[in-house]
Amino acid sequence: MTMQIQMNFDKIFDKWDISEVTIADMGLEQHISLKPVSALHTGGRHAKQQFEESKVCIVELLINKMMHSEKNTGKKMKTYKIVRNAFDIINESTGMNPLQVLVDAIRNAGPLEETIRLRFGGILVPKAVDATSQRRVDQALRYITQGAQKCAFKSKRSIDQCLADELIAASKNAKCFSVSKKEERERIARAAR
């Protein structure tokens, strides 16, 4: 006799409904994937082709970015629990769907412009360019996770609480680490025009 396990593939962490989430930025719409998955662990299958990363669930990308610090390197289950607890804290404090808060935070924390360095003769000249949508998503997730890690370092606050606070502040476009980093990048790009 086999026992069938039914999982709800329309919800993330079996709690948060993905059908309620709207993506306001048309440029980010094709790079933020909320497709239902059985588990938030693809094992790097998206790394084989160039544009496969945009098919990975955005929550898994956040979990993977949380593993970039020296404390969490390679500890996927630990970062999985951190993100799950942060989503619970977001729901308790705001009453909103945490996936919607995450999407809004990515929209507000991703820089629209960046600078590149061009070589003319023997000198390097900075040049302002528009950031691609996938790069905006990657930069926003990196800034959000760096802000949470800086907040929790040598602090009594847990990383779960810091990540939740960073996501809430970035979704409201309030003053936080990720939004200030975005504004700094855009200010440098404006100066390089």
PyRosetta script that sets phi, psi and omega in degrees:
from pyrosetta import init, pose_from_sequence

init()
pose = pose_from_sequence("MTMQIQMNFDKIFDKWDISEVTIADMGLEQHISLKPVSALHTGGRHAKQQFEESKVCIVELLINKMMHSEKNTGKKMKTYKIVRNAFDIINESTGMNPLQVLVDAIRNAGPLEETIRLRFGGILVPKAVDATSQRRVDQALRYITQGAQKCAFKSKRSIDQCLADELIAASKNAKCFSVSKKEERERIARAAR")
pose.set_psi(1, 120.9)
pose.set_omega(1, 179.9)
pose.set_phi(2, -100.9)
pose.set_psi(2, 145.0)
pose.set_omega(2, -179.2)
pose.set_phi(3, -106.1)
pose.set_psi(3, 127.5)
pose.set_omega(3, -179.9)
pose.set_phi(4, -93.2)
pose.set_psi(4, 133.8)
pose.set_omega(4, 177.8)
pose.set_phi(5, -102.7)
pose.set_psi(5, 121.0)
pose.set_omega(5, 178.1)
pose.set_phi(6, -96.6)
pose.set_psi(6, 126.2)
pose.set_omega(6, 176.2)
pose.set_phi(7, -114.2)
pose.set_psi(7, 146.4)
pose.set_omega(7, 178.6)
pose.set_phi(8, -90.0)
pose.set_psi(8, 106.1)
pose.set_omega(8, -176.3)
pose.set_phi(9, -85.7)
pose.set_psi(9, 0.2)
pose.set_omega(9, 177.8)
pose.set_phi(10, -94.6)
pose.set_psi(10, 4.1)
pose.set_omega(10, -177.2)
pose.set_phi(11, -132.3)
pose.set_psi(11, 146.4)
pose.set_omega(11, 175.0)
pose.set_phi(12, -93.7)
pose.set_psi(12, 134.3)
pose.set_omega(12, -175.2)
pose.set_phi(13, 57.3)
pose.set_psi(13, 24.7)
pose.set_omega(13, -177.6)
pose.set_phi(14, 55.0)
pose.set_psi(14, 24.0)
pose.set_omega(14, 179.9)
pose.set_phi(15, -130.6)
pose.set_psi(15, -44.8)
pose.set_omega(15, -167.0)
pose.set_phi(16, -100.4)
pose.set_psi(16, 119.6)
pose.set_omega(16, -175.6)
pose.set_phi(17, -76.9)
pose.set_psi(17, 130.5)
pose.set_omega(17, -178.0)
pose.set_phi(18, -86.3)
pose.set_psi(18, -13.3)
pose.set_omega(18, -179.2)
pose.set_phi(19, -75.1)
pose.set_psi(19, -16.5)
pose.set_omega(19, -179.7)
pose.set_phi(20, -82.8)
pose.set_psi(20, -12.7)
pose.set_omega(20, -172.2)
pose.set_phi(21, -84.9)
pose.set_psi(21, 131.9)
pose.set_omega(21, 174.9)
pose.set_phi(22, -119.0)
pose.set_psi(22, 140.6)
pose.set_omega(22, 179.2)
pose.set_phi(23, -107.1)
pose.set_psi(23, 112.1)
pose.set_omega(23, -173.5)
pose.set_phi(24, -77.5)
pose.set_psi(24, -29.0)
pose.set_omega(24, -177.2)
pose.set_phi(25, -89.0)
pose.set_psi(25, 117.9)
pose.set_omega(25, -177.8)
pose.set_phi(26, -66.4)
pose.set_psi(26, -31.6)
pose.set_omega(26, -179.7)
pose.set_phi(27, -67.7)
pose.set_psi(27, -34.0)
pose.set_omega(27, -178.4)
pose.set_phi(28, -87.2)
pose.set_psi(28, -10.5)
pose.set_omega(28, -173.3)
pose.set_phi(29, -60.4)
pose.set_psi(29, -38.6)
pose.set_omega(29, -178.8)
pose.set_phi(30, -82.9)
pose.set_psi(30, -9.4)
pose.set_omega(30, -179.0)
pose.set_phi(31, -107.4)
pose.set_psi(31, -6.3)
pose.set_omega(31, 175.2)
pose.set_phi(32, -106.1)
pose.set_psi(32, 106.4)
pose.set_omega(32, -177.8)
pose.set_phi(33, -99.3)
pose.set_psi(33, 128.7)
pose.set_omega(33, 175.7)
pose.set_phi(34, -118.3)
pose.set_psi(34, 20.4)
pose.set_omega(34, -175.7)
pose.set_phi(35, -63.2)
pose.set_psi(35, 143.5)
pose.set_omega(35, -178.1)
pose.set_phi(36, -67.0)
pose.set_psi(36, 139.4)
pose.set_omega(36, 179.1)
pose.set_phi(37, -131.2)
pose.set_psi(37, 156.9)
pose.set_omega(37, 179.6)
pose.set_phi(38, -74.5)
pose.set_psi(38, -38.4)
pose.set_omega(38, 177.3)
pose.set_phi(39, -145.8)
pose.set_psi(39, 152.0)
pose.set_omega(39, -179.0)
pose.set_phi(40, -86.1)
pose.set_psi(40, 53.6)
pose.set_omega(40, 179.8)
pose.set_phi(41, -150.8)
pose.set_psi(41, 101.5)
pose.set_omega(41, -179.8)
pose.set_phi(42, -94.4)
pose.set_psi(42, -10.3)
pose.set_omega(42, 176.7)
pose.set_phi(43, 70.4)
pose.set_psi(43, 26.0)
pose.set_omega(43, 176.9)
pose.set_phi(44, 77.7)
pose.set_psi(44, 19.3)
pose.set_omega(44, 179.5)
pose.set_phi(45, -67.2)
pose.set_psi(45, -20.2)
pose.set_omega(45, 179.7)
pose.set_phi(46, -77.2)
pose.set_psi(46, -11.2)
pose.set_omega(46, -175.0)
pose.set_phi(47, -81.9)
pose.set_psi(47, -4.1)
pose.set_omega(47, -175.5)
pose.set_phi(48, -79.6)
pose.set_psi(48, -29.7)
pose.set_omega(48, -179.8)
pose.set_phi(49, -125.2)
pose.set_psi(49, 165.5)
pose.set_omega(49, -169.2)
pose.set_phi(50, -67.8)
pose.set_psi(50, -47.3)
pose.set_omega(50, -172.4)
pose.set_phi(51, -105.7)
pose.set_psi(51, 20.3)
pose.set_omega(51, -179.2)
pose.set_phi(52, -76.9)
pose.set_psi(52, -18.1)
pose.set_omega(52, -177.9)
pose.set_phi(53, -65.0)
pose.set_psi(53, -28.6)
pose.set_omega(53, -179.8)
pose.set_phi(54, -74.5)
pose.set_psi(54, -7.2)
pose.set_omega(54, 176.5)
pose.set_phi(55, -92.6)
pose.set_psi(55, -8.0)
pose.set_omega(55, -179.8)
pose.set_phi(56, -81.8)
pose.set_psi(56, 141.8)
pose.set_omega(56, 179.6)
pose.set_phi(57, -58.1)
pose.set_psi(57, 137.7)
pose.set_omega(57, -175.6)
pose.set_phi(58, -63.8)
pose.set_psi(58, -29.2)
pose.set_omega(58, 178.8)
pose.set_phi(59, -69.0)
pose.set_psi(59, -37.4)
pose.set_omega(59, 176.6)
pose.set_phi(60, -67.0)
pose.set_psi(60, -36.9)
pose.set_omega(60, 176.6)
pose.set_phi(61, -63.3)
pose.set_psi(61, -38.8)
pose.set_omega(61, 176.7)
pose.set_phi(62, -63.7)
pose.set_psi(62, -42.7)
pose.set_omega(62, 178.3)
pose.set_phi(63, -62.1)
pose.set_psi(63, -42.3)
pose.set_omega(63, 179.4)
pose.set_phi(64, -65.6)
pose.set_psi(64, -37.7)
pose.set_omega(64, 177.7)
pose.set_phi(65, -67.7)
pose.set_psi(65, -31.5)
pose.set_omega(65, 177.9)
pose.set_phi(66, -67.3)
pose.set_psi(66, -21.6)
pose.set_omega(66, 179.6)
pose.set_phi(67, -82.8)
pose.set_psi(67, 4.3)
pose.set_omega(67, -176.6)
pose.set_phi(68, -83.9)
pose.set_psi(68, -4.1)
pose.set_omega(68, 178.6)
pose.set_phi(69, -90.7)
pose.set_psi(69, 165.6)
pose.set_omega(69, -176.5)
pose.set_phi(70, -70.5)
pose.set_psi(70, -25.3)
pose.set_omega(70, 179.4)
pose.set_phi(71, -75.6)
pose.set_psi(71, -32.9)
pose.set_omega(71, -173.1)
pose.set_phi(72, -107.9)
pose.set_psi(72, 10.5)
pose.set_omega(72, -175.2)
pose.set_phi(73, -60.6)
pose.set_psi(73, 118.5)
pose.set_omega(73, 176.9)
pose.set_phi(74, 79.4)
pose.set_psi(74, 3.1)
pose.set_omega(74, -177.6)
pose.set_phi(75, -101.7)
pose.set_psi(75, 77.9)
pose.set_omega(75, -174.1)
pose.set_phi(76, -68.0)
pose.set_psi(76, -40.5)
pose.set_omega(76, -179.3)
pose.set_phi(77, -66.5)
pose.set_psi(77, -35.0)
pose.set_omega(77, 177.9)
pose.set_phi(78, -65.6)
pose.set_psi(78, -45.6)
pose.set_omega(78, 179.3)
pose.set_phi(79, -71.1)
pose.set_psi(79, -30.4)
pose.set_omega(79, 174.4)
pose.set_phi(80, -59.2)
pose.set_psi(80, -45.1)
pose.set_omega(80, 179.4)
pose.set_phi(81, -68.8)
pose.set_psi(81, -35.9)
pose.set_omega(81, 178.2)
pose.set_phi(82, -61.5)
pose.set_psi(82, -47.7)
pose.set_omega(82, -178.7)
pose.set_phi(83, -67.2)
pose.set_psi(83, -40.4)
pose.set_omega(83, 178.6)
pose.set_phi(84, -62.1)
pose.set_psi(84, -44.2)
pose.set_omega(84, 178.1)
pose.set_phi(85, -67.1)
pose.set_psi(85, -36.8)
pose.set_omega(85, 177.8)
pose.set_phi(86, -64.8)
pose.set_psi(86, -38.1)
pose.set_omega(86, 177.3)
pose.set_phi(87, -64.8)
pose.set_psi(87, -37.9)
pose.set_omega(87, 176.2)
pose.set_phi(88, -63.9)
pose.set_psi(88, -41.4)
pose.set_omega(88, 179.0)
pose.set_phi(89, -64.8)
pose.set_psi(89, -40.2)
pose.set_omega(89, 178.6)
pose.set_phi(90, -61.9)
pose.set_psi(90, -44.4)
pose.set_omega(90, -179.6)
pose.set_phi(91, -65.0)
pose.set_psi(91, -40.1)
pose.set_omega(91, 179.4)
pose.set_phi(92, -65.9)
pose.set_psi(92, -40.7)
pose.set_omega(92, -174.5)
pose.set_phi(93, -83.2)
pose.set_psi(93, -32.3)
pose.set_omega(93, -177.1)
pose.set_phi(94, -108.5)
pose.set_psi(94, -25.5)
pose.set_omega(94, -175.9)
pose.set_phi(95, 77.9)
pose.set_psi(95, 7.5)
pose.set_omega(95, -179.4)
pose.set_phi(96, -99.9)
pose.set_psi(96, 165.7)
pose.set_omega(96, 173.5)
pose.set_phi(97, -69.9)
pose.set_psi(97, 123.6)
pose.set_omega(97, -178.4)
pose.set_phi(98, -61.7)
pose.set_psi(98, -26.6)
pose.set_omega(98, 177.3)
pose.set_phi(99, -66.6)
pose.set_psi(99, -38.2)
pose.set_omega(99, 177.2)
pose.set_phi(100, -66.5)
pose.set_psi(100, -38.9)
pose.set_omega(100, 177.2)
pose.set_phi(101, -63.3)
pose.set_psi(101, -41.6)
pose.set_omega(101, 179.0)
pose.set_phi(102, -63.6)
pose.set_psi(102, -44.0)
pose.set_omega(102, -179.8)
pose.set_phi(103, -64.5)
pose.set_psi(103, -42.2)
pose.set_omega(103, 178.3)
pose.set_phi(104, -66.5)
pose.set_psi(104, -36.7)
pose.set_omega(104, 178.5)
pose.set_phi(105, -65.6)
pose.set_psi(105, -39.4)
pose.set_omega(105, 178.2)
pose.set_phi(106, -65.2)
pose.set_psi(106, -41.1)
pose.set_omega(106, 179.3)
pose.set_phi(107, -62.7)
pose.set_psi(107, -39.9)
pose.set_omega(107, -176.2)
pose.set_phi(108, -84.2)
pose.set_psi(108, -20.6)
pose.set_omega(108, -175.9)
pose.set_phi(109, -100.6)
pose.set_psi(109, -6.6)
pose.set_omega(109, -179.7)
pose.set_phi(110, -86.8)
pose.set_psi(110, 123.9)
pose.set_omega(110, -179.0)
pose.set_phi(111, -68.7)
pose.set_psi(111, 139.3)
pose.set_omega(111, 179.3)
pose.set_phi(112, -83.8)
pose.set_psi(112, -29.6)
pose.set_omega(112, -179.3)
pose.set_phi(113, -129.1)
pose.set_psi(113, 150.4)
pose.set_omega(113, 175.9)
pose.set_phi(114, -140.3)
pose.set_psi(114, 175.1)
pose.set_omega(114, 177.9)
pose.set_phi(115, -116.5)
pose.set_psi(115, 147.9)
pose.set_omega(115, 171.1)
pose.set_phi(116, -123.2)
pose.set_psi(116, 165.0)
pose.set_omega(116, 179.7)
pose.set_phi(117, -110.5)
pose.set_psi(117, 124.1)
pose.set_omega(117, 176.7)
pose.set_phi(118, -107.9)
pose.set_psi(118, 142.5)
pose.set_omega(118, 179.8)
pose.set_phi(119, -102.1)
pose.set_psi(119, 118.8)
pose.set_omega(119, 174.1)
pose.set_phi(120, -115.7)
pose.set_psi(120, 107.4)
pose.set_omega(120, -176.7)
pose.set_phi(121, 67.8)
pose.set_psi(121, -114.2)
pose.set_omega(121, -178.6)
pose.set_phi(122, -110.5)
pose.set_psi(122, 6.5)
pose.set_omega(122, -177.0)
pose.set_phi(123, -116.1)
pose.set_psi(123, 153.7)
pose.set_omega(123, 175.8)
pose.set_phi(124, -101.9)
pose.set_psi(124, 128.6)
pose.set_omega(124, -178.0)
pose.set_phi(125, -118.0)
pose.set_psi(125, 126.2)
pose.set_omega(125, 176.4)
pose.set_phi(126, -74.5)
pose.set_psi(126, 142.0)
pose.set_omega(126, -179.1)
pose.set_phi(127, -133.9)
pose.set_psi(127, 132.8)
pose.set_omega(127, 179.3)
pose.set_phi(128, -81.2)
pose.set_psi(128, 134.0)
pose.set_omega(128, 177.3)
pose.set_phi(129, -135.2)
pose.set_psi(129, 156.8)
pose.set_omega(129, 174.7)
pose.set_phi(130, -75.6)
pose.set_psi(130, 141.0)
pose.set_omega(130, 178.2)
pose.set_phi(131, -83.9)
pose.set_psi(131, 142.0)
pose.set_omega(131, 177.2)
pose.set_phi(132, -72.7)
pose.set_psi(132, 162.0)
pose.set_omega(132, -176.6)
pose.set_phi(133, -64.9)
pose.set_psi(133, -41.3)
pose.set_omega(133, 179.4)
pose.set_phi(134, -65.6)
pose.set_psi(134, -37.9)
pose.set_omega(134, 177.8)
pose.set_phi(135, -66.9)
pose.set_psi(135, -36.5)
pose.set_omega(135, 176.9)
pose.set_phi(136, -61.3)
pose.set_psi(136, -42.6)
pose.set_omega(136, 179.2)
pose.set_phi(137, -64.7)
pose.set_psi(137, -45.7)
pose.set_omega(137, -179.4)
pose.set_phi(138, -63.2)
pose.set_psi(138, -44.5)
pose.set_omega(138, 179.7)
pose.set_phi(139, -65.0)
pose.set_psi(139, -41.3)
pose.set_omega(139, -179.7)
pose.set_phi(140, -62.8)
pose.set_psi(140, -45.1)
pose.set_omega(140, 178.9)
pose.set_phi(141, -64.4)
pose.set_psi(141, -37.7)
pose.set_omega(141, 178.7)
pose.set_phi(142, -65.7)
pose.set_psi(142, -43.6)
pose.set_omega(142, 179.9)
pose.set_phi(143, -66.6)
pose.set_psi(143, -38.6)
pose.set_omega(143, 179.9)
pose.set_phi(144, -64.3)
pose.set_psi(144, -45.7)
pose.set_omega(144, -178.9)
pose.set_phi(145, -70.2)
pose.set_psi(145, -36.1)
pose.set_omega(145, 176.7)
pose.set_phi(146, -64.8)
pose.set_psi(146, -39.6)
pose.set_omega(146, 178.3)
pose.set_phi(147, -64.2)
pose.set_psi(147, -40.0)
pose.set_omega(147, 178.4)
pose.set_phi(148, -67.4)
pose.set_psi(148, -40.0)
pose.set_omega(148, -179.2)
pose.set_phi(149, -69.6)
pose.set_psi(149, -37.5)
pose.set_omega(149, 177.7)
pose.set_phi(150, -67.9)
pose.set_psi(150, -35.6)
pose.set_omega(150, 179.3)
pose.set_phi(151, -67.4)
pose.set_psi(151, -38.8)
pose.set_omega(151, -175.9)
pose.set_phi(152, -84.2)
pose.set_psi(152, -15.1)
pose.set_omega(152, -177.2)
pose.set_phi(153, -69.9)
pose.set_psi(153, 126.1)
pose.set_omega(153, -179.0)
pose.set_phi(154, 52.7)
pose.set_psi(154, 43.4)
pose.set_omega(154, -178.8)
pose.set_phi(155, -133.4)
pose.set_psi(155, 157.9)
pose.set_omega(155, 176.6)
pose.set_phi(156, -80.0)
pose.set_psi(156, -14.6)
pose.set_omega(156, -179.5)
pose.set_phi(157, -78.1)
pose.set_psi(157, 144.2)
pose.set_omega(157, -179.3)
pose.set_phi(158, -80.3)
pose.set_psi(158, 161.8)
pose.set_omega(158, 178.0)
pose.set_phi(159, -65.4)
pose.set_psi(159, -30.4)
pose.set_omega(159, 177.8)
pose.set_phi(160, -61.6)
pose.set_psi(160, -48.6)
pose.set_omega(160, -178.9)
pose.set_phi(161, -65.8)
pose.set_psi(161, -40.1)
pose.set_omega(161, -179.7)
pose.set_phi(162, -65.9)
pose.set_psi(162, -40.8)
pose.set_omega(162, 177.8)
pose.set_phi(163, -65.2)
pose.set_psi(163, -41.6)
pose.set_omega(163, 178.5)
pose.set_phi(164, -63.1)
pose.set_psi(164, -43.8)
pose.set_omega(164, 179.3)
pose.set_phi(165, -64.4)
pose.set_psi(165, -40.0)
pose.set_omega(165, 179.3)
pose.set_phi(166, -65.4)
pose.set_psi(166, -42.2)
pose.set_omega(166, 179.0)
pose.set_phi(167, -65.7)
pose.set_psi(167, -42.6)
pose.set_omega(167, -180.0)
pose.set_phi(168, -64.3)
pose.set_psi(168, -45.7)
pose.set_omega(168, -179.3)
pose.set_phi(169, -65.6)
pose.set_psi(169, -40.4)
pose.set_omega(169, 179.7)
pose.set_phi(170, -68.9)
pose.set_psi(170, -33.9)
pose.set_omega(170, 179.4)
pose.set_phi(171, -69.3)
pose.set_psi(171, -28.8)
pose.set_omega(171, 177.8)
pose.set_phi(172, -89.9)
pose.set_psi(172, -0.3)
pose.set_omega(172, -177.9)
pose.set_phi(173, 60.2)
pose.set_psi(173, 33.2)
pose.set_omega(173, 178.4)
pose.set_phi(174, -85.8)
pose.set_psi(174, 176.8)
pose.set_omega(174, -179.3)
pose.set_phi(175, -73.4)
pose.set_psi(175, 118.1)
pose.set_omega(175, 176.4)
pose.set_phi(176, -156.1)
pose.set_psi(176, 175.6)
pose.set_omega(176, -175.4)
pose.set_phi(177, -61.3)
pose.set_psi(177, -47.0)
pose.set_omega(177, -173.9)
pose.set_phi(178, -67.1)
pose.set_psi(178, -41.1)
pose.set_omega(178, 179.8)
pose.set_phi(179, -70.0)
pose.set_psi(179, -37.3)
pose.set_omega(179, 178.9)
pose.set_phi(180, -68.2)
pose.set_psi(180, -35.9)
pose.set_omega(180, 175.5)
pose.set_phi(181, -65.1)
pose.set_psi(181, -40.0)
pose.set_omega(181, 177.5)
pose.set_phi(182, -61.9)
pose.set_psi(182, -46.3)
pose.set_omega(182, -179.8)
pose.set_phi(183, -64.3)
pose.set_psi(183, -35.3)
pose.set_omega(183, 177.3)
pose.set_phi(184, -64.3)
pose.set_psi(184, -45.1)
pose.set_omega(184, 178.7)
pose.set_phi(185, -62.1)
pose.set_psi(185, -41.9)
pose.set_omega(185, -179.6)
pose.set_phi(186, -70.0)
pose.set_psi(186, -33.9)
pose.set_omega(186, 177.6)
pose.set_phi(187, -66.3)
pose.set_psi(187, -41.2)
pose.set_omega(187, 177.4)
pose.set_phi(188, -64.7)
pose.set_psi(188, -37.5)
pose.set_omega(188, 179.1)
pose.set_phi(189, -68.8)
pose.set_psi(189, -38.0)
pose.set_omega(189, 177.1)
pose.set_phi(190, -63.5)
pose.set_psi(190, -37.1)
pose.set_omega(190, -179.9)
pose.set_phi(191, -70.4)
pose.set_psi(191, -22.8)
pose.set_omega(191, -176.8)
pose.set_phi(192, -92.2)
pose.set_psi(192, 3.5)
pose.set_omega(192, 179.7)
pose.set_phi(193, -68.5)
pose.dump_pdb("model.pdb")
